[in-house]
């Protein structure tokens, strides 16, 4: 472990931010960047065995290096930062200042969520999601006075920095998630322009989108296994998805259509083709609903008769 972090091993919480100011760097010779990255990665790997304040200092140092462009054009920092934020979740008996710790976690999560989505499928999205699931409950308790001092500023080419507003979005989402189990999913849907609410276990998406089937496919890909009803003024579509099977029906073609959904296929990718519906030989009358649709409805916990009424 780099000797620069030794000053944080004495459990002096009151001095933490002042000590951070002393080790931050504002510029680095481009020729030194490879060695700085290698050292930072080594410190990140060894962080889990260090005292909590040292782990926090290592995380801030990583953000510092991002801010001065050390990782310019290189996205490999994301996995390291994901692993670092996991080490920040304290053991039960570790002494800590919850407000300060939560603020560090919130800033790190904001950095990971930059250019990433919690419900997306890219590598950056998956990494951000893993970090969020590990540490989001702590982010809700971040304090503005600490966050302000934890932010980095830079004009270096290739710099990565987060703003106070980005951290605030993380804090607000973490707070909402603590109060509402659906908060993260609602935020993901809203980011896609889909206004939704949960009614009797069904994600109901209303909007002026042109194609409710595609809207339903996008929404159920974001929400995961379950049921989505998407509707505009002219048409409605229902999708039921559990494990490897998806059933859909829409008001224009009142028949159930059943599809296998096997990774890496998602409902969104399945229904992303031309204007028509994907081909399937597994079709059934809308009512009475076939056994496969009844099983799906039972598995995701929705009332099938209500769904049929929504399609009429």
Residue pairs with C-beta under 8 A, 6 or more apart in sequence:
1 43
1 46
1 50
1 54
2 39
2 43
4 23
4 61
5 23
5 43
5 50
5 54
5 57
5 58
5 61
7 19
7 22
7 23
8 16
8 19
8 51
8 53
8 54
8 56
8 57
9 50
9 51
9 53
9 54
11 51
11 53
11 95
12 19
12 53
13 53
13 95
13 96
13 97
13 100
16 53
16 56
16 57
16 97
16 100
17 100
17 146
17 149
17 150
19 57
20 57
20 60
20 149
20 150
23 57
23 61
24 60
24 61
24 64
24 152
25 64
25 65
25 68
26 68
26 154
27 68
27 156
28 36
28 65
28 68
28 69
28 70
33 69
33 70
33 72
36 65
36 70
37 65
37 70
37 71
37 74
40 61
40 62
40 65
40 70
40 80
41 80
43 58
43 61
44 58
44 62
44 80
44 81
44 83
44 84
45 83
47 54
47 55
47 58
47 59
47 83
47 84
47 87
48 55
48 87
50 58
52 88
52 90
52 94
52 95
52 96
52 101
55 84
55 87
55 88
56 88
56 100
56 101
56 104
58 84
59 81
59 84
59 85
59 88
59 104
59 108
60 104
60 150
62 77
62 80
62 81
62 84
63 107
63 108
63 111
63 150
63 152
64 152
65 71
66 77
66 111
66 152
66 159
66 160
66 161
67 152
67 153
67 154
67 156
67 159
67 160
67 161
68 154
68 156
68 159
69 154
69 156
69 157
69 158
69 159
71 77
71 158
71 160
72 156
72 157
72 158
72 159
73 158
75 123
75 124
77 160
78 112
78 116
78 123
78 124
78 127
78 128
79 127
81 108
81 111
81 112
81 131
82 112
82 127
82 128
82 130
82 131
84 108
85 105
85 108
85 109
85 112
85 131
85 134
85 135
86 131
86 134
86 135
88 101
88 104
88 105
88 108
88 135
88 138
89 105
89 134
89 135
89 138
90 96
90 101
98 138
98 141
99 141
99 142
99 143
99 146
100 143
100 146
101 138
102 138
102 139
102 140
102 141
102 142
102 143
103 142
103 143
103 146
103 147
103 150
104 146
104 150
105 135
105 138
105 139
105 142
106 138
106 139
106 142
106 147
106 167
106 170
106 171
106 174
107 142
107 147
107 150
107 151
107 162
107 167
108 131
108 135
109 128
109 131
109 132
109 135
109 136
109 139
109 170
109 174
110 162
110 166
110 167
110 169
110 170
111 160
111 162
112 127
112 128
112 131
112 132
113 128
113 132
113 166
113 170
114 160
114 162
114 166
115 124
116 122
116 124
116 125
116 127
116 128
117 125
117 128
117 188
117 191
118 125
118 128
118 129
118 132
118 184
118 187
118 188
119 125
119 129
119 184
119 185
119 188
119 222
120 126
121 266
132 184
136 173
136 174
136 177
137 174
137 177
137 178
138 174
139 170
139 171
139 174
140 171
140 174
140 175
140 177
140 178
142 167
142 170
142 171
144 164
147 164
147 167
148 164
151 161
151 162
151 163
151 164
151 167
152 161
152 162
153 161
154 161
173 183
173 184
173 187
176 183
176 187
177 183
177 184
180 186
182 198
185 203
185 222
185 223
186 196
188 222
189 195
189 196
189 203
189 205
189 219
189 222
189 223
190 196
192 218
192 219
192 222
193 207
194 205
194 207
194 209
194 215
194 218
194 219
194 222
195 205
195 206
195 207
196 203
196 204
196 205
196 206
196 219
197 203
197 204
198 204
200 302
200 303
200 306
201 226
201 227
201 300
201 301
201 302
201 303
202 226
202 227
202 228
202 229
202 302
202 306
202 307
203 219
203 220
203 223
203 226
203 227
203 228
203 229
204 228
204 229
204 231
205 215
205 216
205 219
205 228
205 229
205 230
205 231
206 230
206 231
206 232
207 215
207 230
207 232
208 232
208 233
209 215
209 230
209 232
210 232
211 275
212 230
212 231
212 232
212 235
212 236
212 237
212 250
213 230
213 237
213 248
213 250
213 271
213 277
214 268
214 271
214 272
215 230
215 237
216 228
216 229
216 230
216 237
216 238
216 239
216 248
216 267
217 239
217 267
217 268
217 270
217 271
217 272
218 267
218 268
219 228
219 230
220 226
220 227
220 228
220 239
220 241
220 246
220 267
221 266
221 267
221 268
224 241
225 241
225 242
225 243
225 299
225 300
226 240
226 241
226 242
226 300
226 302
227 238
227 239
227 240
227 241
227 297
227 300
227 302
227 307
228 238
228 239
229 236
229 237
229 238
229 307
229 310
230 236
230 237
230 239
231 237
231 310
235 250
235 251
235 252
236 250
236 251
236 310
236 311
237 248
237 249
237 250
237 251
238 248
238 249
238 250
238 307
238 310
238 311
239 246
239 247
239 248
239 267
240 246
240 247
240 248
240 293
240 296
240 297
240 300
240 302
240 307
241 247
241 261
241 267
241 296
241 300
242 296
242 299
242 300
243 299
244 260
244 261
244 262
245 258
245 259
245 260
245 261
245 292
245 296
246 258
246 259
246 260
246 261
246 267
246 270
247 256
247 257
247 258
247 259
247 292
247 293
247 296
248 256
248 257
248 259
248 277
249 255
249 256
249 257
249 286
249 311
250 311
251 311
251 312
253 277
254 286
254 311
254 312
255 283
255 284
255 285
255 286
256 283
256 284
256 285
256 286
256 289
256 290
256 293
257 277
257 280
257 282
257 283
258 280
258 282
258 283
258 284
258 290
258 292
258 293
259 270
259 278
259 280
259 282
261 267
261 270
270 278
271 277
271 278
282 292
284 290
284 292
284 293
286 308
286 311
287 308
289 297
289 304
289 308
293 304
294 304
297 303
297 304
297 307
